[in-house]
Amino acid sequence: MSNPAILRKVESEPTAVGSSAHQDHDHDPASFTARNFRPRVSESAFAGRIGGNQVFVAHNREQLKETADAAPLLSIQEALKLDGFLSYDLWKMACIEGLGTCLLVFCLGAGGSGLTTQTESQSASALYAALLNTVALTLFIFTAAPASGGHLNPTITISTFFAGLCTLPRMVLYVTAQGIGAIVGSYWLRLGLGDAYFPHGVIPGCTVDPSLVSPGQLFVLEYMFAQALIFTAFGVGLDPRQGKVFGPALSPVLVGLTLGFGTLASSLAKPGYTGICTVTTQQSDRKIADERRADDRIAFNSARCLGLMVAKGDLQYHHIHWLSTIAAAALNGLFYFFAPPYLRNKRHRQIGPTPHV
């Protein structure tokens, strides 16, 4: 028969060992820091964030006092308040937008510059460009969205402003940072490539042959393709109702697909406006000049064209990229005002709390 005293001693040993380990764990500096000084994760509420489908919005008045666009359906007075220019956090987010745009333009510019020297067919080049745009934009949105909203494109930033999802200070700071970042990234690319920086003078998505494309035609094409991009991006990346369909995690992928779709749709539309140059540096100057007429694709990102064209020293027709973007964003904002994804008699400050912020 077992001795009850021995059983009690054996049963008590694991407890003693566990207690000793627990005491050692308490005295471990790393463990103590992890338990008691774990920093809070920064989750800035922003109604215009690409990805999340407006999950990361404010749910109390304190957040709205600090950031007016922390929730959707801004009034005109709220959108035009200039207090945001004094916000340190907003400046940090703008810097992240600038850095992200710099890297994005550098990567896409490198791919575009290389394509202008390849001998593949226009269809193959268009497919490669569409895949590059889709993958790059998706990854960069996933990266930048938690910190700044993941716009990386003046088209998206200006559109969210007209739709009441972004304040004037945020729009000005973001667009300025995106433009500066694109220029810096383009000059880095030119520094690295040297003479291989768009050697034929054609920048896919930006350069236009004025002998084949008039300013009016360019505006119409840029406007309609920009409108399509904004319409689809808002539908898959900013509509809160889509969160029930595919969840907040899939929206950056779908936004990337909208850019890939636009690339394919515009790449072969018109000589002098779309398509990828298929000449090589060994071809004659006359052949290069002829092929340039079949080289360009929808801009989609005015900051990208600004950076690449400034670094190349050619800003022909570039103002139309911005005018068409602003016009498309304004019309989308008008539609958003008359058909918002919220009940018109319930302001965002009356919507229930969101557990994600």
FISE-491121 format. One record per residue (C-alpha): chain; x, y, z; residue number from 1. Coordinates in Angstrom, 3 decimals. Layout:
# FISE-491121
  ch         x         y         z    i
   A         X         Y         Z  NUM
...
***
This chain:
# FISE-491121
  ch         x         y         z    i
   A     0.000     0.000     0.000    1
   A     1.262     3.462    -0.838    2
   A     2.260     5.765     1.917    3
   A    -0.039     8.845     1.936    4
   A     2.809    11.042     3.140    5
   A     4.994    10.035     0.179    6
   A     2.108    10.671    -2.251    7
   A     1.581    14.155    -0.841    8
   A     5.313    14.893    -1.242    9
   A     5.423    13.675    -4.842   10
   A     2.279    15.591    -5.767   11
   A     3.690    18.757    -4.268   12
   A     6.992    18.611    -6.171   13
   A     5.681    19.846    -9.577   14
   A     4.042    22.745    -7.834   15
   A     7.303    23.675    -6.180   16
   A     9.200    23.388    -9.436   17
   A     6.550    25.393   -11.256   18
   A     6.609    28.020    -8.551   19
   A    10.383    28.286    -8.805   20
   A    10.214    28.606   -12.595   21
   A     7.514    31.208   -12.237   22
   A     9.696    33.176    -9.835   23
   A    12.633    32.990   -12.229   24
   A    10.319    34.092   -15.032   25
   A     9.267    37.092   -12.965   26
   A    12.895    38.121   -12.477   27
   A    13.781    37.745   -16.162   28
   A    14.256    41.336   -17.458   29
   A    13.071    40.520   -20.973   30
   A     9.939    38.801   -19.730   31
   A     9.191    41.594   -17.282   32
   A     9.476    44.188   -20.040   33
   A     7.284    42.200   -22.405   34
   A     4.513    41.840   -19.822   35
   A     4.551    45.274   -18.287   36
   A     5.838    47.645   -20.947   37
   A     4.437    46.236   -24.178   38
   A     3.800    49.262   -26.461   39
   A     0.381    49.875   -27.896   40
   A    -0.020    49.302   -31.604   41
   A    -0.594    52.514   -33.526   42
   A    -3.903    52.331   -35.431   43
   A    -4.777    55.734   -36.818   44
   A    -8.449    56.081   -37.672   45
   A    -8.878    57.306   -41.242   46
   A   -12.034    56.992   -43.325   47
   A   -10.100    57.202   -46.598   48
   A    -7.804    54.272   -45.898   49
   A    -7.432    51.926   -48.872   50
   A    -7.959    48.463   -47.512   51
   A   -10.177    47.665   -44.575   52
   A   -13.303    49.064   -46.235   53
   A   -13.675    51.757   -43.567   54
   A   -13.260    49.336   -40.672   55
   A   -10.566    51.526   -39.127   56
   A   -12.719    54.567   -38.357   57
   A   -13.365    56.519   -35.195   58
   A   -16.046    55.488   -32.747   59
   A   -15.894    58.329   -30.220   60
   A   -15.922    62.111   -30.256   61
   A   -12.408    62.436   -28.861   62
   A   -10.907    60.893   -31.980   63
   A   -13.025    63.126   -34.187   64
   A   -11.790    66.202   -32.359   65
   A    -8.201    65.224   -33.084   66
   A    -8.760    64.053   -36.679   67
   A   -11.819    65.235   -38.573   68
   A   -11.499    62.571   -41.289   69
   A   -11.291    59.767   -38.744   70
   A   -14.870    58.989   -39.800   71
   A   -16.724    59.392   -43.121   72
   A   -19.288    61.945   -44.311   73
   A   -17.357    65.088   -43.478   74
   A   -19.169    68.385   -43.667   75
   A   -17.694    71.147   -45.820   76
   A   -16.594    73.055   -42.708   77
   A   -14.856    69.974   -41.302   78
   A   -13.152    69.140   -44.588   79
   A   -11.778    72.655   -45.042   80
   A   -10.488    73.179   -41.507   81
   A    -6.802    74.034   -41.554   82
   A    -5.949    72.629   -38.128   83
   A    -4.546    69.519   -39.766   84
   A    -1.514    71.421   -41.010   85
   A    -0.411    71.633   -37.371   86
   A    -0.835    67.909   -36.747   87
   A     2.472    66.130   -36.197   88
   A     0.887    62.736   -36.900   89
   A    -0.475    63.956   -40.228   90
   A     2.969    65.121   -41.305   91
   A     4.391    61.715   -40.401   92
   A     1.744    59.993   -42.489   93
   A     2.512    62.305   -45.406   94
   A     6.190    61.374   -45.147   95
   A     5.242    57.700   -45.322   96
   A     3.170    58.432   -48.438   97
   A     6.162    60.193   -49.955   98
   A     8.533    57.321   -49.182   99
   A     6.090    54.725   -50.473  100
   A     5.501    56.656   -53.706  101
   A     9.247    57.109   -54.144  102
   A     9.883    53.369   -53.949  103
   A     6.829    52.476   -56.038  104
   A     7.781    54.868   -58.850  105
   A    11.372    53.636   -58.758  106
   A    10.300    50.000   -59.143  107
   A     7.629    50.627   -61.784  108
   A     9.903    53.031   -63.636  109
   A    12.660    50.428   -63.769  110
   A    10.266    47.904   -65.261  111
   A     8.847    50.421   -67.729  112
   A    12.259    51.596   -68.851  113
   A    13.350    48.039   -69.468  114
   A    10.258    47.264   -71.514  115
   A    11.001    50.050   -73.984  116
   A    14.113    48.173   -75.130  117
   A    12.560    44.726   -75.491  118
   A    11.561    43.035   -78.756  119
   A     8.484    41.184   -77.549  120
   A     5.080    41.860   -79.065  121
   A     2.921    44.656   -77.755  122
   A     0.462    42.119   -76.304  123
   A     3.175    40.351   -74.326  124
   A     4.561    43.650   -73.071  125
   A     1.084    44.779   -72.034  126
   A     0.534    41.567   -70.070  127
   A     3.882    41.963   -68.313  128
   A     3.117    45.612   -67.466  129
   A    -0.333    44.708   -66.135  130
   A     1.110    41.962   -63.943  131
   A     3.865    44.260   -62.667  132
   A     1.379    47.016   -61.819  133
   A    -1.000    44.618   -60.078  134
   A     1.636    42.933   -57.904  135
   A     3.491    46.153   -57.061  136
   A     0.420    48.179   -56.112  137
   A    -1.061    45.345   -54.045  138
   A     2.112    44.883   -52.005  139
   A     2.660    48.602   -51.486  140
   A    -0.944    49.128   -50.356  141
   A    -0.629    46.287   -47.853  142
   A     2.580    47.911   -46.602  143
   A     1.500    51.549   -46.373  144
   A    -2.209    51.260   -45.548  145
   A    -1.824    50.709   -41.777  146
   A     0.429    53.753   -41.445  147
   A    -0.952    56.311   -43.891  148
   A    -3.925    54.839   -45.711  149
   A    -1.967    53.428   -48.635  150
   A    -2.957    55.980   -51.290  151
   A     0.413    56.362   -53.056  152
   A    -1.460    58.099   -55.857  153
   A    -2.850    61.654   -56.126  154
   A    -5.883    60.254   -57.961  155
   A    -6.986    58.353   -54.856  156
   A    -6.133    61.165   -52.435  157
   A    -7.978    63.849   -54.406  158
   A   -10.948    61.503   -54.871  159
   A   -11.266    60.831   -51.157  160
   A   -11.233    64.575   -50.538  161
   A   -14.121    65.224   -52.914  162
   A   -15.985    62.263   -51.426  163
   A   -15.769    63.638   -47.887  164
   A   -13.335    60.986   -46.659  165
   A   -10.264    63.221   -46.404  166
   A    -9.607    66.751   -45.157  167
   A    -7.991    69.522   -47.166  168
   A    -4.772    69.514   -45.082  169
   A    -4.342    65.768   -45.549  170
   A    -4.948    66.058   -49.286  171
   A    -2.431    68.894   -49.700  172
   A     0.236    67.168   -47.606  173
   A    -0.289    63.773   -49.238  174
   A    -0.286    65.031   -52.839  175
   A     2.770    67.201   -52.171  176
   A     4.623    64.290   -50.559  177
   A     3.615    61.939   -53.372  178
   A     4.922    64.368   -55.989  179
   A     8.209    64.950   -54.182  180
   A     8.644    61.237   -53.538  181
   A     8.025    60.428   -57.205  182
   A    10.611    62.976   -58.327  183
   A    13.207    61.680   -55.865  184
   A    12.570    58.068   -56.882  185
   A    12.832    58.972   -60.567  186
   A    16.154    60.743   -60.126  187
   A    17.495    57.766   -58.203  188
   A    16.400    55.561   -61.103  189
   A    18.065    57.837   -63.636  190
   A    21.229    57.878   -61.537  191
   A    21.277    54.092   -61.491  192
   A    20.390    53.487   -65.141  193
   A    22.351    56.303   -66.740  194
   A    21.877    56.258   -70.512  195
   A    19.507    53.294   -70.146  196
   A    16.897    55.564   -68.517  197
   A    14.098    55.417   -71.136  198
   A    16.702    55.542   -73.924  199
   A    14.206    56.282   -76.710  200
   A    12.653    59.208   -74.840  201
   A     9.341    57.376   -74.396  202
   A     7.927    56.926   -70.880  203
   A     5.134    54.310   -70.948  204
   A     2.003    55.750   -69.429  205
   A     3.130    59.367   -69.703  206
   A     4.613    60.272   -73.094  207
   A     2.241    61.168   -75.933  208
   A     2.922    61.668   -79.635  209
   A     1.316    65.079   -80.412  210
   A     1.165    64.243   -84.122  211
   A    -1.269    61.400   -83.414  212
   A    -3.014    62.421   -80.181  213
   A    -4.552    65.859   -79.670  214
   A    -4.852    67.463   -76.227  215
   A    -8.611    66.958   -76.365  216
   A    -8.279    63.265   -77.131  217
   A    -5.734    62.851   -74.370  218
   A    -8.046    64.516   -71.853  219
   A   -10.990    62.308   -72.823  220
   A    -8.962    59.118   -72.565  221
   A    -7.252    60.107   -69.321  222
   A   -10.513    61.284   -67.773  223
   A   -12.518    58.160   -68.591  224
   A    -9.798    55.717   -67.548  225
   A    -9.226    57.682   -64.329  226
   A   -12.972    57.642   -63.662  227
   A   -13.013    53.871   -64.118  228
   A   -10.087    53.477   -61.731  229
   A   -11.724    55.654   -59.068  230
   A   -15.101    53.939   -59.444  231
   A   -13.654    50.449   -59.018  232
   A   -11.194    51.435   -56.285  233
   A   -13.976    52.991   -54.224  234
   A   -16.167    49.946   -54.784  235
   A   -13.647    47.341   -53.661  236
   A   -11.443    49.340   -51.296  237
   A   -13.614    51.956   -49.579  238
   A   -17.177    50.633   -49.518  239
   A   -17.984    49.433   -45.967  240
   A   -20.622    47.060   -47.304  241
   A   -17.963    45.016   -49.078  242
   A   -16.487    44.024   -45.731  243
   A   -19.330    41.526   -45.383  244
   A   -18.638    40.114   -48.834  245
   A   -14.877    39.472   -48.895  246
   A   -13.598    41.014   -45.668  247
   A   -11.125    43.861   -45.213  248
   A    -7.982    41.880   -46.061  249
   A    -8.781    41.259   -49.725  250
   A    -9.443    44.849   -50.788  251
   A    -5.774    45.815   -51.486  252
   A    -5.528    42.864   -53.874  253
   A    -8.663    43.965   -55.685  254
   A    -7.432    47.567   -55.896  255
   A    -4.222    46.254   -57.449  256
   A    -6.320    44.314   -59.952  257
   A    -8.127    47.513   -60.945  258
   A    -4.794    49.005   -62.023  259
   A    -3.902    45.841   -63.916  260
   A    -7.283    45.912   -65.625  261
   A    -6.835    49.555   -66.608  262
   A    -3.374    48.779   -67.984  263
   A    -4.745    46.031   -70.215  264
   A    -7.736    48.105   -71.308  265
   A    -5.642    51.114   -72.330  266
   A    -2.467    49.524   -73.657  267
   A    -3.622    48.992   -77.240  268
   A    -6.315    51.639   -77.573  269
   A    -4.765    54.171   -79.941  270
   A    -1.448    54.686   -81.750  271
   A     0.485    57.455   -80.071  272
   A    -1.313    56.896   -76.788  273
   A    -1.076    53.229   -75.766  274
   A     1.131    50.219   -76.240  275
   A     4.729    49.390   -75.392  276
   A     7.687    50.280   -77.564  277
   A     9.152    47.139   -79.168  278
   A    12.298    48.590   -80.703  279
   A    15.886    47.986   -79.667  280
   A    18.803    50.344   -79.499  281
   A    20.298    48.789   -82.624  282
   A    17.401    49.872   -84.815  283
   A    17.526    52.961   -86.951  284
   A    16.416    56.331   -85.679  285
   A    13.611    56.364   -88.232  286
   A    12.263    53.046   -86.956  287
   A    12.471    54.291   -83.377  288
   A    10.540    57.415   -84.292  289
   A     7.851    55.311   -85.959  290
   A     7.542    52.959   -83.023  291
   A     7.291    55.832   -80.564  292
   A     3.931    56.636   -82.083  293
   A     2.634    53.339   -80.752  294
   A     3.992    53.821   -77.279  295
   A     2.088    54.869   -74.226  296
   A    -0.486    53.774   -71.748  297
   A    -2.904    55.427   -69.365  298
   A    -1.113    57.450   -66.689  299
   A    -3.338    56.472   -63.726  300
   A    -0.829    58.089   -61.370  301
   A    -0.048    61.751   -61.965  302
   A     2.783    61.675   -59.432  303
   A     4.470    58.850   -61.317  304
   A     4.365    60.802   -64.573  305
   A     5.532    63.945   -62.794  306
   A     8.600    62.239   -61.375  307
   A     9.604    60.278   -64.472  308
   A     8.990    63.183   -66.852  309
   A    10.848    65.701   -64.674  310
   A    13.837    63.361   -64.469  311
   A    13.687    62.939   -68.256  312
   A    13.304    66.682   -68.865  313
   A    10.068    66.441   -70.864  314
   A     6.739    67.619   -69.422  315
   A     4.748    67.731   -72.659  316
   A     0.985    67.511   -72.008  317
   A     1.634    66.628   -68.375  318
   A    -0.856    69.229   -67.138  319
   A    -3.621    67.183   -68.772  320
   A    -2.804    64.264   -66.467  321
   A    -3.632    66.472   -63.490  322
   A    -6.670    68.196   -65.021  323
   A    -8.277    64.897   -65.986  324
   A    -7.582    63.442   -62.537  325
   A    -9.173    66.394   -60.745  326
   A   -12.216    66.340   -63.053  327
   A   -12.747    62.598   -62.548  328
   A   -12.330    62.922   -58.774  329
   A   -14.822    65.791   -58.613  330
   A   -17.481    63.867   -60.525  331
   A   -16.958    60.795   -58.370  332
   A   -17.364    62.982   -55.295  333
   A   -20.680    64.239   -56.668  334
   A   -21.924    60.689   -57.094  335
   A   -20.680    59.792   -53.618  336
   A   -22.589    62.735   -52.156  337
   A   -25.896    61.682   -53.711  338
   A   -25.418    57.934   -53.124  339
   A   -23.231    57.426   -50.035  340
   A   -22.912    53.951   -48.494  341
   A   -24.557    55.272   -45.311  342
   A   -28.063    56.262   -44.345  343
   A   -28.397    59.963   -45.023  344
   A   -30.287    60.688   -41.799  345
   A   -27.572    59.080   -39.642  346
   A   -24.298    60.929   -39.379  347
   A   -21.114    58.959   -38.744  348
   A   -21.027    60.218   -35.161  349
   A   -24.223    58.290   -34.476  350
   A   -22.916    54.982   -35.807  351
   A   -22.097    52.368   -33.191  352
   A   -18.566    51.749   -31.924  353
   A   -16.100    49.706   -33.937  354
   A   -14.044    47.160   -31.998  355
   A   -11.040    47.439   -34.333  356
   A    -9.904    50.887   -33.161  357
***
